[in-house]
């Protein structure tokens, strides 16, 4: 197959959408398919397989947008998109922005089927304006996503049943859809790892997420104020994002030990997780929290938010012990303290998670994505009365 990925947003692999996109691209290329990538990233210009379109000029808001690590494609540059679509079997969209809708129309004019992945929730947009709890605004975002792109494509990829049900309910439709996990790499397994000397004697509590508002690091930092064992707890917070400096300041107020911040490679994350005693996942907005799946695959007792805008509580083996009230830092502290005070029960719970994520196997997910593309092409050809290859 020749597959053109049209990415309103790409950038560095420090966020879930880009990581998921590049994982699929690498897998498809490894299987022998040709993958072309349309994106607005100037640093990709001239690299093989990339087609760079103009980014949006945000004027006085440029610094704010850049601080969030976002470079968005404009609706200009359709000549570049057309070039990338020449001879393609299918077009795939990873994000609904200003370019996608027009690019989808163009692909269909050229007789090319289209698929799209829904990697974002309305709150990922509205939280930037303090409107994440305004129902009407979130609904308007879902309706806009549907009208601009997802009503046009021939099939939709949802990373979880949670977002499938939510999006189709909000827009009152039933799509040709594929629920496919973004997948967990096989590297995330339990292994013997020597702790860094400065971590010895500490209860290591880890939470992996981008430093942004909807990931709600503050509730975990604040929970340290209420924990009976705060002097023994070391928070490890792998990630990157615009709120890092603010989180570091707030950590000084609530944590007895300075947390470990910073971005880490996959190999480093495997080691960190194998040094972790308790994994907390507190993000209030999560379609498919892959970082949590990676953690529990290693075999760690988790404490998971019950936020209705996150699918993470569905991973709980024991709802009473593994799930806390997302509105309460005190309840989060109570759950952390329980696991600290009951090490044998914590180990039993952690062991129960070993192999839990096998249903999210990375290779199976990549095979399913390949099948989605192949099936969509076949369905499109049948619909148009064209012979299959």
C-alpha positions in Angstrom: 0.0 0.0 0.0 0.9 3.6 -0.5 -0.5 5.5 2.5 -0.5 9.3 3.0 -0.6 10.5 6.6 -2.0 14.0 6.8 -1.0 15.5 10.1 -2.4 18.9 11.2 -0.1 18.3 14.2 3.0 16.2 14.4 6.0 17.7 16.1 8.2 15.9 18.6 7.3 12.5 20.2 6.5 14.0 23.6 2.7 13.6 23.4 0.3 10.7 22.9 -1.0 11.7 19.5 2.5 12.0 17.9 3.8 8.9 19.6 0.8 6.9 18.4 1.1 8.3 14.9 4.8 7.6 14.5 4.4 4.1 15.9 1.9 3.2 13.2 4.1 4.8 10.5 7.2 2.9 11.6 5.2 -0.4 11.7 3.7 0.1 8.3 7.1 0.9 6.8 8.6 -2.2 8.5 5.9 -4.2 6.8 7.0 -2.9 3.4 4.4 -0.2 2.8 5.2 3.3 1.5 4.2 6.0 3.9 4.2 9.7 3.0 3.8 12.3 5.8 2.2 15.7 5.3 2.9 18.1 8.3 3.6 21.7 9.1 7.0 21.1 10.8 9.7 23.2 9.1 12.5 21.0 10.5 11.1 18.1 8.4 11.5 20.0 5.1 13.7 18.0 2.7 13.6 14.8 4.7 12.6 11.7 2.6 8.9 10.9 2.8 7.9 14.3 4.3 5.7 17.0 2.6 5.8 20.2 4.6 2.8 22.6 4.4 2.6 26.2 5.9 1.8 26.4 9.6 -0.8 28.7 11.0 0.4 32.2 12.0 -1.0 32.9 15.5 0.3 36.5 15.7 0.3 37.7 19.4 -0.6 34.2 20.6 2.4 32.6 18.9 4.4 32.3 22.1 1.6 30.7 24.0 1.0 28.1 21.3 4.7 27.4 21.0 5.0 26.9 24.8 2.4 24.1 24.4 4.7 22.4 21.9 2.1 22.8 19.1 2.6 23.6 15.4 -0.7 23.5 13.5 -1.1 23.2 9.8 -3.0 26.0 8.0 -5.6 25.4 5.3 -3.1 26.6 2.7 -0.7 24.3 0.9 -3.2 22.0 -0.7 -0.9 21.8 -3.7 1.6 20.0 -1.4 -1.2 17.8 -0.1 -2.2 16.9 -3.7 1.4 16.0 -4.5 1.5 13.7 -1.5 -1.7 12.1 -2.5 -0.7 11.3 -6.1 -0.8 7.5 -6.5 -1.8 6.9 -2.9 -4.1 4.0 -2.0 -5.5 5.7 1.1 -5.2 8.9 3.2 -5.1 8.8 7.0 -5.7 11.8 9.4 -4.2 11.9 12.9 -5.8 15.1 14.1 -8.7 17.4 13.1 -7.4 20.8 12.4 -7.7 23.5 9.7 -6.2 21.4 6.9 -7.8 18.0 7.4 -11.3 18.7 6.1 -10.2 20.3 2.9 -7.5 17.6 2.4 -10.2 14.9 2.9 -12.4 16.5 0.2 -9.4 16.6 -2.1 -8.5 13.0 -1.5 -12.1 11.9 -2.3 -12.0 14.1 -5.5 -8.9 12.1 -6.4 -10.7 8.8 -5.8 -8.8 8.0 -2.6 -10.5 6.6 0.5 -9.9 8.2 3.9 -9.6 7.1 7.5 -9.0 9.2 10.7 -8.0 8.5 14.3 -9.7 10.3 17.1 -6.9 11.0 19.6 -8.4 14.0 21.3 -11.3 14.9 23.6 -13.1 18.2 23.7 -11.5 19.1 27.0 -8.0 18.9 25.4 -9.1 22.1 23.6 -11.4 23.8 26.0 -9.0 23.5 29.0 -6.7 26.1 27.4 -9.6 28.7 27.8 -10.8 27.5 31.3 -14.0 26.1 29.7 -13.3 22.4 30.2 -16.3 22.1 32.6 -18.8 23.9 30.3 -21.0 21.2 28.7 -22.3 23.3 25.8 -18.8 24.3 24.8 -17.4 20.7 24.9 -20.4 19.5 22.9 -19.8 22.2 20.3 -16.2 21.0 19.9 -17.4 17.4 19.4 -19.9 18.6 16.8 -17.2 20.6 15.0 -14.9 17.7 14.9 -17.6 15.6 13.4 -18.7 18.1 10.8 -15.2 19.1 9.8 -13.7 15.7 9.3 -15.1 12.6 11.0 -18.4 12.8 9.0 -16.4 12.7 5.8 -14.0 9.8 6.3 -14.7 6.2 5.2 -13.7 4.7 8.6 -12.8 5.9 12.0 -10.1 4.6 14.3 -10.9 4.9 18.1 -8.1 4.0 20.5 -10.7 2.9 23.1 -14.3 1.9 23.4 -14.7 4.8 25.9 -14.1 7.4 23.2 -16.0 5.5 20.5 -19.1 5.5 22.7 -18.7 9.1 23.8 -18.1 10.6 20.4 -20.8 8.7 18.6 -23.3 9.5 21.3 -22.5 13.2 21.2 -23.0 13.3 17.5 -25.9 10.8 17.2 -24.3 8.6 14.5 -22.9 5.1 13.9 -19.7 5.0 11.9 -17.7 2.3 10.1 -15.4 2.1 13.0 -12.4 0.2 14.4 -11.6 0.2 18.1 -7.9 -0.5 18.2 -5.6 0.2 21.2 -2.5 2.3 20.5 -0.6 -0.7 21.9 1.9 -1.5 24.6 5.5 -2.2 23.7 6.7 -5.6 24.8 9.7 -3.9 26.6 7.4 -3.1 29.5 7.8 -6.2 31.6 8.9 -6.9 35.2 12.7 -7.2 35.6 15.2 -6.9 38.4 16.5 -3.3 38.5 18.9 -1.7 41.0 17.5 1.5 42.4 19.5 4.7 42.2 21.2 5.3 45.5 19.2 8.5 46.2 16.0 6.4 45.9 17.0 3.8 48.4 14.7 3.7 51.5 12.0 5.7 49.7 8.5 4.7 48.7 8.6 5.5 45.0 5.3 6.8 43.6 5.3 7.4 39.8 2.9 9.2 37.4 3.8 9.6 33.8 2.0 12.3 31.8 2.5 15.5 29.9 2.7 18.6 32.1 -0.6 20.1 31.1 -3.7 21.2 33.0 -5.9 18.2 32.2 -3.3 15.8 33.5 -3.9 17.2 36.9 -0.5 16.7 38.5 -1.6 19.2 41.2 -3.9 16.7 42.9 -1.0 14.3 43.3 1.3 17.0 44.6 -1.3 18.2 47.0 -2.0 14.6 48.2 1.5 14.7 49.7 0.3 17.3 52.1 -2.2 14.9 53.5 -0.2 11.6 53.4 0.9 10.2 56.8 4.1 9.0 55.0 5.0 12.1 53.1 8.6 12.1 54.4 9.1 8.6 52.9 7.5 9.3 49.5 9.5 10.2 46.4 7.4 11.3 43.5 8.7 10.4 40.1 6.9 12.4 37.4 8.3 11.7 33.9 7.0 14.0 31.2 7.4 17.3 29.5 5.1 20.3 28.9 4.3 23.9 29.5 3.4 23.6 33.2 6.8 22.1 34.4 8.0 25.3 36.1 4.7 25.8 37.9 4.6 22.2 39.1 8.1 22.5 40.4 7.1 25.5 42.4 4.0 23.8 43.8 6.0 20.7 44.7 8.1 22.8 47.1 4.9 23.6 49.1 3.6 20.1 49.4 6.4 17.5 49.0 8.9 16.5 51.7 11.2 15.2 49.0 11.8 17.0 45.7 10.1 15.1 42.9 11.9 13.8 39.9 10.8 15.6 36.8 11.9 15.3 33.1 11.4 13.4 29.9 12.8 9.8 29.6 13.4 7.4 26.9 11.5 4.1 26.7 14.4 2.1 28.1 14.7 4.6 31.0 11.0 4.3 31.6 11.1 0.5 31.9 13.8 0.9 34.6 11.9 3.6 36.4 8.7 1.6 36.5 10.6 -1.4 37.8 11.8 0.8 40.7 8.2 2.0 41.4 6.2 0.9 44.4 2.8 2.6 43.6 1.7 4.0 40.2 -0.9 6.8 40.3 -2.8 7.9 37.3 -4.7 11.2 38.1 -5.3 12.8 34.7 -9.0 13.8 34.4 -9.1 13.6 30.6 -7.7 10.4 29.0 -9.0 8.5 25.9 -6.5 5.6 26.4 -3.9 6.2 29.1 -1.0 4.2 27.5 1.4 5.3 30.2 -0.8 3.6 32.9 -1.0 0.4 30.8 2.8 0.4 30.5 3.1 0.8 34.3 0.6 -2.0 35.2 2.2 -4.3 32.6 5.3 -4.2 34.7 3.2 -5.3 37.7 2.6 -2.3 40.0 -0.3 -1.6 42.3 -2.1 1.4 40.8 -4.3 4.2 42.2 -6.6 5.4 39.4 -8.9 8.4 39.1 -12.6 7.9 38.8 -12.9 10.9 36.5 -15.9 10.3 34.1 -13.8 11.9 31.3 -11.1 9.2 31.6 -11.1 5.5 30.7 -8.4 4.7 33.3 -10.8 3.4 36.0 -11.8 0.5 33.7 -8.3 -0.9 34.4 -9.1 -1.4 38.1 -9.0 -5.0 39.3 -10.3 -3.9 42.7 -12.5 -0.8 42.5 -12.3 -0.2 46.2 -8.5 -0.2 46.5 -7.4 0.9 43.0 -9.8 3.8 42.4 -10.0 7.1 44.3 -12.3 10.1 44.2 -10.9 12.5 41.5 -12.2 15.5 43.4 -10.3 14.7 46.6 -6.5 15.0 47.2 -7.3 13.6 50.7 -8.8 10.5 49.2 -5.9 10.0 46.9 -3.5 10.3 49.9 -5.6 7.8 51.8 -5.3 5.2 49.0 -1.5 5.8 48.7 -1.2 5.4 52.5 -3.2 2.2 52.4 -0.8 0.5 49.9 2.2 1.7 51.9 0.8 0.3 55.1 -0.2 -3.1 53.5 2.9 -4.2 51.5 1.8 -7.8 51.2 -1.6 -6.9 49.8 0.1 -4.3 47.5 2.3 -7.1 46.2 -0.7 -9.4 45.6 -2.5 -6.6 43.7 0.6 -5.8 41.7 1.2 -9.4 40.7 -2.4 -9.6 39.5 -1.6 -7.0 36.9 1.2 -9.0 35.3 0.0 -9.8 31.8 -3.0 -7.6 32.2 -2.0 -5.5 29.2 -1.6 -8.5 26.9 -4.9 -7.5 25.3 -3.2 -4.3 24.3 -0.3 -6.0 22.6 1.6 -3.5 20.4 2.1 -5.9 17.4 -1.5 -7.0 17.5 -2.6 -3.3 17.4 -0.3 -2.5 14.5 -1.6 -5.6 12.6 -5.2 -4.3 13.3 -4.3 -0.8 11.9 -2.9 -2.4 8.8 -6.1 -4.4 8.4 -8.2 -1.3 8.8 -6.4 0.4 5.9 -6.6 -2.7 3.7 -10.3 -3.2 4.5 -11.2 0.4 3.9 -9.5 0.4 0.5 -11.4 -2.8 -0.4 -14.7 -1.4 0.8 -14.2 1.9 -1.1 -13.3 0.1 -4.3 -16.4 -2.2 -4.0 -18.6 0.9 -3.4 -17.2 2.5 -6.5 -17.5 -0.6 -8.5 -13.7 -0.9 -9.0 -11.9 -4.2 -9.1 -9.7 -5.1 -6.1 -6.0 -5.4 -6.5 
